[in-house]
């Protein structure tokens, strides 16, 4: 059960992060939101239906190293960490720059690593915790127009696999949930695909919450979610 637990959702201002936060709140979690902007809109949505589930708001850009360091030094703890923040550069490798690389890996890989490192300690001490890294179908493929994104999601998958092995003896469960294209603003950037066939972020959020609620002697630590129809 996740009722009464505390959760932090990064990228909570995005389409998927927003739905995950709302779903966790509906299950009785006290949900804190982290993002660069527009968090008050998500907070109001949660507050209207589940006022007891409203946590803190953290406005943060992971590419701002100084601000991120300040956040990492805060004396806070969460039982559940959802690493959902991400960037999706649509650019081939030949045209990508070192700055493109740094931003993509800072947000998609480094931030989940540092946040997991910070909050896993408290999870280990209480012998209960959940870390969900939002991967992508791109973690299992290459691309001629989003190579850096693919590389970062491959790295996140490897990080998740290692975290799972390191933390499972402490009853801290680590998941890498890798959906295909989603009906979000980020999804609209996906080239040469039919947006109408993309997955509903509410469905993914519901799947995620059911996944982390399961607390028996098995774990779906690496999950791929795909569309039934691809055009």
Secondary structure, 3 states (H helix, E strand, C coil): CCCCCEEEEECCCCHHHHHHHHHHHHCCCEEEEEECCCHHHHHHHHHHHCHHHEEEEEECCCCCHHHHHHHHCCCCCCCEEEECCCCCCCECHHHCCHHHHHHHHHHHHHHHHHHHHHHHHHHHHHCCEEEEEECCHHHHCCCCCEHHHHHHHHHHHHHHHHHHHHHHHHCEEEEEEEECCECCCCHHHCCCCCHHHCECHHHHHHHHHHHHHCCCCCCCCEEEECCCCCC
